[in-house]
Amino acid sequence: MKKYLLAILLQLIIVAVTAQYTVNVIVNAPATNENIIYLAGSFNDWDPASADFQLSKNSKGQYELQITNAPSGSYEFKFTRGSWANVECDKNGKDITNRSVTIQSDTTLEYTVAGWKDAYSSAEIKHTACSNVKIIDTAFAIPQLNRTRRIWIYLPEGYETSKTKYPVLYMQDAQNVFDAATSFAGEWGVDETLDSLIKKGTRACIVVGIDNGGDKRLSEYSPYDFEWKGNGSSSLSVKGEGDAYVDFMANTLKPFIDKNYRTRKEKESTMIAGSSMGGLISYYALVRYPNVFGEAGIFSPAFWVLPGLDKLMDEATHKVNAKVFFYAGEQESESMVPLMDSVADKLGSSTPSIIYKIVDPEGKHNEPTWRRWFPEFYQWIIGEGYDGKIKAE
């Protein structure tokens, strides 16, 4: 009898986990020259122009999209007109928080867009980056990929008048690191956070932010080719360019920063961090260049996209001796925490690495959540004297 009940329970769990629904999305939005808008969110790695999540204008002037086979779960999203330069905003041109929804049945969702960001002049959009954040170059060369990229730098207060050499933190998705005006999903506020922590006595560092490559983001932030599953039965073949991208960080960008700024060059003073796909490529950089990057912040890593995750985990056991902060939220996806756990636990048990792992029961896949946990990451990663493995949940 117990076995029978257990079998029924397991079937119910399987049905609950794999349940899929039809979701109709209806949007009322200000008139534009385009007849389509897009849905970008945690379900498609925030792609602002995904053909699988394209809403078309109907006879009533509304935009519509039917999503079939939508898995149950909680999601965050925004509407765009094809890029983050024309993402939705409030009626005053300011960023809005991510929209959220929980799918548990077939449903129709209706939303109203108050405005589009590109309808407001740059003077109307408030920049929030501190005065000690600068743009190194708007078109810094990436010879490994024959592309260019905007590069930011944060120099701690007192840098200009001191002779101190500083550790360096390299961060992905720099559009979201310092400035609300350039962000597409909110900013981390890294500059304000560090200014505050440093004034309270926390050790200072230099932060180098690397903009993502827009439509090249998935490719650059993945070490392997993979299939990105879209709406319904469609998928997108992504060619992994992660090897070339981490080579750029290790062998082009870091030497430039070390030559032009007062840095501590050793691996123990070279940190790397990112979230989602940025977390994935930050972890890969740690594995690929263990003698360059010695500390890392891996926030909500997109390990689920990798067909070669086992290979990457095995490779890490032979190379990595680092200090690594892992974070995941239970409100992100069903696979987020288990996959992060498997990577973090194997790294901690099979290498000399020092691990700090956090699982937040209320954590979501968004910038406000990562901003909230950044101070804890930074204070731990920049600290000295840790000689044991820490696991916090």
Buried (B, 14 or more C-beta within 10 A) or exposed (E): EEEEEEEEEEEEEEEEEEBEBBBEBBBEBEEBEEEBBBBBBBBBBBBBBBEBBBBEBEEEEBBBBEBEEBBBBBBBBBBBBBBBBBBBBEEEBBBBEBBBBEBEEEBEBEBEBBBBBBEBEEEEBEEBBBEBBEBBEEEBBBEBBEBBBBBBBBBBBEBEEEEEBBBBBBBBBBBBBBBBBBBBBBBBBBBBBBBEBBEEEBBBBBBBBBBBBBEBBBBBBBBBEBEBBBBEEEEBEBEBBBBBBBBBBBEBBBEBBBEEBEBBBEBEBBBBBBBBBBBBBBBBBBBBBBEBBBBBBBBBBBBBBBEBBEEBBEBBBEBBEBBBBBBBBBBBBBEBBEBBBBBBBBBBEBBEBBBBBBBBEEBBBBBBBBBBBBBBBBEBBBEEEEEEBEEEE
